[in-house]
Structures are given as structure tokens and as C-alpha cells.
């Protein structure tokens, strides 16, 4: 018939040939395979790469404010702006000691509030669902207090380091930890680079 002679003859059945044409990918198979492999392996490889250090910006206008202010009056920006030659001088030590003492006070207040909450919630609740919710809230609060208890120990150790004049220097390299990192984590005992090396080692070897 004319309709059959007009269409080109498929090699092994017209239906199979047309289906293969419809399902051909828009990119070559080798390219698609390479893209899939790269997207699959990207997450684990990036997980082991430590983040780049964040540069601390200093305001030159605040560089000498520390000379006319007490440690309690200094702001974070003024401490960051202090000259590198003044790193961990007496005023900086006093500034971070006040921060650690304030952090310790907040943790102790939270611990006292948790004790009061547990005492107030000792009433037996008849509804099992409500009782389960209260128990879950208690468990969450106790886990938070446990983390703060460990942090409290680090705070006390950091205060002792300040009193001994060792605060602000890396335990591994002896290099300055940096004002910016100490403002973000006053209990830090490692520089950012040393901390990243330790975390990378733990991810790779599980130490």
C-alpha cells in the first residue's frame, strides 16, 4: 500500500525503532555518566574539606579606644581593633575573663531553672500523651544541661589559663588563637587551623 511504501523500513520492527528515538537522552551517555558520578561524589569529598578561615575586619578608628576604657567598657569591635602587638595584654585578658565569668553565670542560672521546672512538674498527669510530652521535654532539657555542664568545665579551665597567663595560645602549635575566634568561642584552646586538622583527622580515622 502507499502508506507502507512511503515510510522508511525499520531495521528490526518500526515500533522498537521509534521508541529508541524517543528515549535517546539529550546529552551523550558518557557525558551524562560523568555528570552523575561527579554529582554523587561531590558531597563526601566536600565534607572532608575544612571551611576557609573567616577574616576579622578591624576598624582603624577604634584601634586606640582600649587605652581610655576599662575591660568592662570595651566592646567586641574595640577589642578586635586593638593592635596585634597588644594581643593578650592585661586588658584583653581581663576582657575575656569577664566574658567567661558572665557565661558561667548564665549556665548556673539555667541549671537552677531546670531544677525548679523538674520540681514543678512532679504532679502525676493522667493522660498518657501529655505525660509522654512532659517526659520528652524533661529529657531534652536535661541533655541541654548536660552539654552546658561540660561547657562549664571548659569555662573554668579557661579562667585558670587566664590567671596563669596562658590564655589565647594554641595548645598544639603555641601560636595565637586570635581575637576573632576567641570572641566566637571563648573556651577555644586550638587555633582554627589546628582545630580543622583535628576534625579532619577524626572524620577520616574516627579518632
Phi and psi in degrees as GROMACS dihedral restraints (atoms count N, CA, C in turn):
[ dihedral_restraints ]
;  ai    aj    ak    al  type     phi  dphi    fc
    3     4     5     6     1   -63.6    20    10
    4     5     6     7     1   -35.6    20    10
    6     7     8     9     1   -64.5    20    10
    7     8     9    10     1   -34.2    20    10
    9    10    11    12     1   -76.0    20    10
   10    11    12    13     1   -37.0    20    10
   12    13    14    15     1   -74.1    20    10
   13    14    15    16     1   -25.7    20    10
   15    16    17    18     1   -72.3    20    10
   16    17    18    19     1   -36.4    20    10
   18    19    20    21     1   -79.9    20    10
   19    20    21    22     1   142.9    20    10
   21    22    23    24     1   -68.2    20    10
   22    23    24    25     1   143.5    20    10
   24    25    26    27     1   -77.1    20    10
   25    26    27    28     1   123.1    20    10
   27    28    29    30     1   -71.4    20    10
   28    29    30    31     1   156.9    20    10
   30    31    32    33     1   -68.3    20    10
   31    32    33    34     1   -48.8    20    10
   33    34    35    36     1  -136.5    20    10
   34    35    36    37     1    61.6    20    10
   36    37    38    39     1    96.6    20    10
   37    38    39    40     1   127.3    20    10
   39    40    41    42     1   -65.3    20    10
   40    41    42    43     1   -34.0    20    10
   42    43    44    45     1   -66.7    20    10
   43    44    45    46     1   -43.7    20    10
   45    46    47    48     1   -65.9    20    10
   46    47    48    49     1   -40.3    20    10
   48    49    50    51     1   -64.8    20    10
   49    50    51    52     1   -46.1    20    10
   51    52    53    54     1   -65.4    20    10
   52    53    54    55     1   -35.5    20    10
   54    55    56    57     1   -65.3    20    10
   55    56    57    58     1   -40.1    20    10
   57    58    59    60     1   -66.1    20    10
   58    59    60    61     1   -34.1    20    10
   60    61    62    63     1   -68.2    20    10
   61    62    63    64     1   -34.6    20    10
   63    64    65    66     1   -73.2    20    10
   64    65    66    67     1   -27.0    20    10
   66    67    68    69     1  -102.5    20    10
   67    68    69    70     1    10.6    20    10
   69    70    71    72     1   -69.8    20    10
   70    71    72    73     1   128.6    20    10
   72    73    74    75     1   -67.2    20    10
   73    74    75    76     1   157.2    20    10
   75    76    77    78     1   -74.0    20    10
   76    77    78    79     1   -19.1    20    10
   78    79    80    81     1  -118.9    20    10
   79    80    81    82     1   155.7    20    10
   81    82    83    84     1   -58.1    20    10
   82    83    84    85     1   151.7    20    10
   84    85    86    87     1   -62.8    20    10
   85    86    87    88     1   -36.8    20    10
   87    88    89    90     1   -66.9    20    10
   88    89    90    91     1   -37.1    20    10
   90    91    92    93     1   -67.8    20    10
   91    92    93    94     1   -43.7    20    10
   93    94    95    96     1   -63.1    20    10
   94    95    96    97     1   -39.6    20    10
   96    97    98    99     1   -65.9    20    10
   97    98    99   100     1   -40.3    20    10
   99   100   101   102     1   -65.2    20    10
  100   101   102   103     1   -41.5    20    10
  102   103   104   105     1   -64.4    20    10
  103   104   105   106     1   -40.9    20    10
  105   106   107   108     1   -64.0    20    10
  106   107   108   109     1   -42.3    20    10
  108   109   110   111     1   -64.8    20    10
  109   110   111   112     1   -40.9    20    10
  111   112   113   114     1   -66.6    20    10
  112   113   114   115     1   -39.9    20    10
  114   115   116   117     1   -69.2    20    10
  115   116   117   118     1   -31.6    20    10
  117   118   119   120     1   -72.8    20    10
  118   119   120   121     1   -38.5    20    10
  120   121   122   123     1   -89.5    20    10
  121   122   123   124     1    -2.9    20    10
  123   124   125   126     1   -69.4    20    10
  124   125   126   127     1   -42.0    20    10
  126   127   128   129     1   -63.5    20    10
  127   128   129   130     1   -50.6    20    10
  129   130   131   132     1   -65.9    20    10
  130   131   132   133     1   -33.5    20    10
  132   133   134   135     1   -68.6    20    10
  133   134   135   136     1   -39.3    20    10
  135   136   137   138     1   -70.4    20    10
  136   137   138   139     1   -26.1    20    10
  138   139   140   141     1   -64.7    20    10
  139   140   141   142     1   -25.4    20    10
  141   142   143   144     1   -94.0    20    10
  142   143   144   145     1    -4.6    20    10
  144   145   146   147     1   -89.3    20    10
  145   146   147   148     1   119.1    20    10
  147   148   149   150     1   -67.1    20    10
  148   149   150   151     1   147.0    20    10
  150   151   152   153     1   -67.1    20    10
  151   152   153   154     1   149.3    20    10
  153   154   155   156     1   -67.4    20    10
  154   155   156   157     1   146.8    20    10
  156   157   158   159     1   -64.8    20    10
  157   158   159   160     1   143.3    20    10
  159   160   161   162     1   -89.4    20    10
  160   161   162   163     1   124.7    20    10
  162   163   164   165     1   -73.8    20    10
  163   164   165   166     1   135.6    20    10
  165   166   167   168     1   -93.3    20    10
  166   167   168   169     1   123.8    20    10
  168   169   170   171     1   -87.3    20    10
  169   170   171   172     1   130.6    20    10
  171   172   173   174     1  -104.2    20    10
  172   173   174   175     1   138.7    20    10
  174   175   176   177     1   -96.3    20    10
  175   176   177   178     1   110.6    20    10
  177   178   179   180     1   -58.6    20    10
  178   179   180   181     1   -26.4    20    10
  180   181   182   183     1   -68.5    20    10
  181   182   183   184     1   -20.7    20    10
  183   184   185   186     1  -101.2    20    10
  184   185   186   187     1     5.8    20    10
  186   187   188   189     1   -61.5    20    10
  187   188   189   190     1   -31.3    20    10
  189   190   191   192     1  -109.6    20    10
  190   191   192   193     1     8.3    20    10
  192   193   194   195     1   -65.2    20    10
  193   194   195   196     1   -27.9    20    10
  195   196   197   198     1   -64.7    20    10
  196   197   198   199     1   -23.8    20    10
  198   199   200   201     1   -68.9    20    10
  199   200   201   202     1   -29.7    20    10
  201   202   203   204     1  -104.2    20    10
  202   203   204   205     1     4.8    20    10
  204   205   206   207     1  -124.0    20    10
  205   206   207   208     1   154.8    20    10
  207   208   209   210     1   -82.3    20    10
  208   209   210   211     1   169.1    20    10
  210   211   212   213     1   -61.8    20    10
  211   212   213   214     1   -34.6    20    10
  213   214   215   216     1   -71.4    20    10
  214   215   216   217     1   -23.1    20    10
  216   217   218   219     1   -90.1    20    10
  217   218   219   220     1   -15.0    20    10
  219   220   221   222     1   -70.8    20    10
  220   221   222   223     1   144.1    20    10
  222   223   224   225     1   -99.0    20    10
  223   224   225   226     1   167.3    20    10
  225   226   227   228     1   -60.7    20    10
  226   227   228   229     1   -41.5    20    10
  228   229   230   231     1   -62.9    20    10
  229   230   231   232     1   -37.6    20    10
  231   232   233   234     1   -70.0    20    10
  232   233   234   235     1   -34.4    20    10
  234   235   236   237     1   -70.3    20    10
  235   236   237   238     1   -39.5    20    10
  237   238   239   240     1   -63.2    20    10
  238   239   240   241     1   -36.2    20    10
  240   241   242   243     1   -76.5    20    10
  241   242   243   244     1    -8.6    20    10
  243   244   245   246     1   -61.7    20    10
  244   245   246   247     1   144.7    20    10
  246   247   248   249     1   -60.0    20    10
  247   248   249   250     1   149.3    20    10
  249   250   251   252     1   -60.6    20    10
  250   251   252   253     1   -29.0    20    10
  252   253   254   255     1   -66.9    20    10
  253   254   255   256     1   -19.6    20    10
  255   256   257   258     1   -96.7    20    10
  256   257   258   259     1    13.9    20    10
  258   259   260   261     1   -59.9    20    10
  259   260   261   262     1   127.0    20    10
  261   262   263   264     1    57.7    20    10
  262   263   264   265     1    39.0    20    10
  264   265   266   267     1   -77.2    20    10
  265   266   267   268     1  -176.2    20    10
  267   268   269   270     1   -61.1    20    10
  268   269   270   271     1   -38.7    20    10
  270   271   272   273     1   -70.5    20    10
  271   272   273   274     1   -39.0    20    10
  273   274   275   276     1   -65.6    20    10
  274   275   276   277     1   -41.1    20    10
  276   277   278   279     1   -59.3    20    10
  277   278   279   280     1   -45.1    20    10
  279   280   281   282     1   -65.3    20    10
  280   281   282   283     1   -36.9    20    10
  282   283   284   285     1   -61.3    20    10
  283   284   285   286     1   -48.2    20    10
  285   286   287   288     1   -72.3    20    10
  286   287   288   289     1   -28.5    20    10
  288   289   290   291     1   -65.1    20    10
  289   290   291   292     1   -40.8    20    10
  291   292   293   294     1   -63.1    20    10
  292   293   294   295     1   -40.1    20    10
  294   295   296   297     1   -62.7    20    10
  295   296   297   298     1   -43.2    20    10
  297   298   299   300     1   -67.1    20    10
  298   299   300   301     1   -40.4    20    10
  300   301   302   303     1   -64.7    20    10
  301   302   303   304     1   -40.2    20    10
  303   304   305   306     1   -65.9    20    10
  304   305   306   307     1   -40.2    20    10
  306   307   308   309     1   -64.2    20    10
  307   308   309   310     1   -39.8    20    10
  309   310   311   312     1   -63.9    20    10
  310   311   312   313     1   -41.3    20    10
  312   313   314   315     1   -62.5    20    10
  313   314   315   316     1   -41.8    20    10
  315   316   317   318     1   -62.9    20    10
  316   317   318   319     1   -38.9    20    10
  318   319   320   321     1   -66.6    20    10
  319   320   321   322     1   -42.3    20    10
  321   322   323   324     1   -65.1    20    10
  322   323   324   325     1   -36.7    20    10
  324   325   326   327     1   -65.2    20    10
  325   326   327   328     1   -40.8    20    10
  327   328   329   330     1   -63.1    20    10
  328   329   330   331     1   -38.8    20    10
  330   331   332   333     1   -64.3    20    10
  331   332   333   334     1   -39.8    20    10
  333   334   335   336     1   -65.5    20    10
  334   335   336   337     1   -38.7    20    10
  336   337   338   339     1   -65.9    20    10
  337   338   339   340     1   -38.1    20    10
  339   340   341   342     1   -62.3    20    10
  340   341   342   343     1   -41.9    20    10
  342   343   344   345     1   -60.9    20    10
  343   344   345   346     1   -41.0    20    10
  345   346   347   348     1   -66.1    20    10
  346   347   348   349     1   -39.8    20    10
  348   349   350   351     1   -62.5    20    10
  349   350   351   352     1   -42.9    20    10
  351   352   353   354     1   -65.5    20    10
  352   353   354   355     1   -35.4    20    10
  354   355   356   357     1   -69.3    20    10
  355   356   357   358     1   -39.5    20    10
  357   358   359   360     1   -69.7    20    10
  358   359   360   361     1   -28.8    20    10
  360   361   362   363     1   -96.5    20    10
  361   362   363   364     1    22.8    20    10
  363   364   365   366     1   -80.5    20    10
  364   365   366   367     1    -8.5    20    10
  366   367   368   369     1   -66.5    20    10
  367   368   369   370     1   134.1    20    10
  369   370   371   372     1   -71.7    20    10
  370   371   372   373     1   126.2    20    10
  372   373   374   375     1   -98.3    20    10
  373   374   375   376     1   123.7    20    10
  375   376   377   378     1   -68.4    20    10
  376   377   378   379     1   -33.9    20    10
  378   379   380   381     1   -74.1    20    10
  379   380   381   382     1   122.5    20    10
  381   382   383   384     1   -61.1    20    10
  382   383   384   385     1   -36.2    20    10
  384   385   386   387     1   -66.4    20    10
  385   386   387   388     1   -44.5    20    10
  387   388   389   390     1   -64.4    20    10
  388   389   390   391     1   -39.1    20    10
  390   391   392   393     1   -64.6    20    10
  391   392   393   394     1   -40.0    20    10
  393   394   395   396     1   -65.7    20    10
  394   395   396   397     1   -37.7    20    10
  396   397   398   399     1   -64.8    20    10
  397   398   399   400     1   -43.6    20    10
  399   400   401   402     1   -64.0    20    10
  400   401   402   403     1   -41.2    20    10
  402   403   404   405     1   -65.4    20    10
  403   404   405   406     1   -37.7    20    10
  405   406   407   408     1   -66.6    20    10
  406   407   408   409     1   -40.1    20    10
  408   409   410   411     1   -64.1    20    10
  409   410   411   412     1   -39.9    20    10
  411   412   413   414     1   -63.7    20    10
  412   413   414   415     1   -42.8    20    10
  414   415   416   417     1   -63.0    20    10
  415   416   417   418     1   -41.8    20    10
  417   418   419   420     1   -64.2    20    10
  418   419   420   421     1   -42.6    20    10
  420   421   422   423     1   -66.7    20    10
  421   422   423   424     1   -37.0    20    10
  423   424   425   426     1   -69.1    20    10
  424   425   426   427     1   -36.0    20    10
  426   427   428   429     1   -65.7    20    10
  427   428   429   430     1   -39.1    20    10
  429   430   431   432     1   -64.0    20    10
  430   431   432   433     1   -43.0    20    10
  432   433   434   435     1   -65.1    20    10
  433   434   435   436     1   -33.1    20    10
  435   436   437   438     1   -66.3    20    10
  436   437   438   439     1   -40.0    20    10
  438   439   440   441     1   -65.0    20    10
  439   440   441   442     1   -39.0    20    10
  441   442   443   444     1   -68.2    20    10
  442   443   444   445     1   -31.6    20    10
  444   445   446   447     1   -63.5    20    10
  445   446   447   448     1   -41.7    20    10
  447   448   449   450     1   -66.7    20    10
  448   449   450   451     1   -38.1    20    10
  450   451   452   453     1   -65.6    20    10
  451   452   453   454     1   -35.7    20    10
  453   454   455   456     1   -60.9    20    10
  454   455   456   457     1   -38.7    20    10
  456   457   458   459     1   -63.9    20    10
  457   458   459   460     1   -40.7    20    10
  459   460   461   462     1   -66.4    20    10
  460   461   462   463     1   -36.6    20    10
  462   463   464   465     1   -62.8    20    10
  463   464   465   466     1   -46.1    20    10
  465   466   467   468     1   -62.1    20    10
  466   467   468   469     1   -39.0    20    10
  468   469   470   471     1   -65.5    20    10
  469   470   471   472     1   -38.3    20    10
  471   472   473   474     1   -66.5    20    10
  472   473   474   475     1   -38.5    20    10
  474   475   476   477     1   -63.7    20    10
  475   476   477   478     1   -39.3    20    10
  477   478   479   480     1   -64.3    20    10
  478   479   480   481     1   -36.7    20    10
  480   481   482   483     1   -65.9    20    10
  481   482   483   484     1   -36.5    20    10
  483   484   485   486     1   -64.9    20    10
  484   485   486   487     1   -45.7    20    10
  486   487   488   489     1   -62.5    20    10
  487   488   489   490     1   -30.3    20    10
  489   490   491   492     1   -87.9    20    10
  490   491   492   493     1    -7.5    20    10
  492   493   494   495     1    81.1    20    10
  493   494   495   496     1    15.7    20    10
  495   496   497   498     1  -103.7    20    10
  496   497   498   499     1    -0.4    20    10
  498   499   500   501     1   -71.0    20    10
  499   500   501   502     1   143.7    20    10
  501   502   503   504     1    94.4    20    10
  502   503   504   505     1     3.0    20    10
  504   505   506   507     1  -123.1    20    10
  505   506   507   508     1   142.1    20    10
  507   508   509   510     1   -66.1    20    10
  508   509   510   511     1   134.8    20    10
  510   511   512   513     1   -67.5    20    10
  511   512   513   514     1   -28.2    20    10
  513   514   515   516     1   -90.0    20    10
  514   515   516   517     1   -44.6    20    10
  516   517   518   519     1  -105.5    20    10
  517   518   519   520     1   -18.7    20    10
  519   520   521   522     1    78.2    20    10
  520   521   522   523     1     2.0    20    10
  522   523   524   525     1   -82.8    20    10
  523   524   525   526     1   158.9    20    10
  525   526   527   528     1   -60.5    20    10
  526   527   528   529     1   135.7    20    10
  528   529   530   531     1   -72.6    20    10
  529   530   531   532     1   -34.3    20    10
  531   532   533   534     1   106.2    20    10
  532   533   534   535     1   138.8    20    10
  534   535   536   537     1   -64.2    20    10
  535   536   537   538     1   -41.3    20    10
  537   538   539   540     1   -60.3    20    10
  538   539   540   541     1   -44.2    20    10
  540   541   542   543     1   -68.4    20    10
  541   542   543   544     1   -38.0    20    10
  543   544   545   546     1   -68.9    20    10
  544   545   546   547     1   -32.3    20    10
  546   547   548   549     1   -67.0    20    10
  547   548   549   550     1   -37.2    20    10
  549   550   551   552     1   -75.3    20    10
  550   551   552   553     1   -35.1    20    10
  552   553   554   555     1  -142.1    20    10
  553   554   555   556     1    89.6    20    10
  555   556   557   558     1   -62.7    20    10
  556   557   558   559     1   -17.6    20    10
  558   559   560   561     1   -93.6    20    10
  559   560   561   562     1     7.5    20    10
  561   562   563   564     1   -62.9    20    10
  562   563   564   565     1   136.7    20    10
  564   565   566   567     1  -118.5    20    10
  565   566   567   568     1    -1.8    20    10
  567   568   569   570     1  -125.7    20    10
  568   569   570   571     1   147.7    20    10
  570   571   572   573     1   -67.8    20    10
  571   572   573   574     1   165.6    20    10
  573   574   575   576     1   -60.4    20    10
  574   575   576   577     1   -42.1    20    10
  576   577   578   579     1   -66.2    20    10
  577   578   579   580     1   -42.0    20    10
  579   580   581   582     1   -66.3    20    10
  580   581   582   583     1   -37.5    20    10
  582   583   584   585     1   -65.9    20    10
  583   584   585   586     1   -40.9    20    10
  585   586   587   588     1   -65.5    20    10
  586   587   588   589     1   -39.6    20    10
  588   589   590   591     1   -63.4    20    10
  589   590   591   592     1   -40.4    20    10
  591   592   593   594     1   -66.7    20    10
  592   593   594   595     1   -44.1    20    10
  594   595   596   597     1   -64.9    20    10
  595   596   597   598     1   -39.1    20    10
  597   598   599   600     1   -63.7    20    10
  598   599   600   601     1   -41.4    20    10
  600   601   602   603     1   -63.5    20    10
  601   602   603   604     1   -40.9    20    10
  603   604   605   606     1   -64.9    20    10
  604   605   606   607     1   -37.6    20    10
  606   607   608   609     1   -69.4    20    10
  607   608   609   610     1   -36.4    20    10
  609   610   611   612     1   -79.7    20    10
  610   611   612   613     1   -40.1    20    10
  612   613   614   615     1  -115.6    20    10
  613   614   615   616     1   -10.0    20    10
  615   616   617   618     1    71.7    20    10
  616   617   618   619     1    26.1    20    10
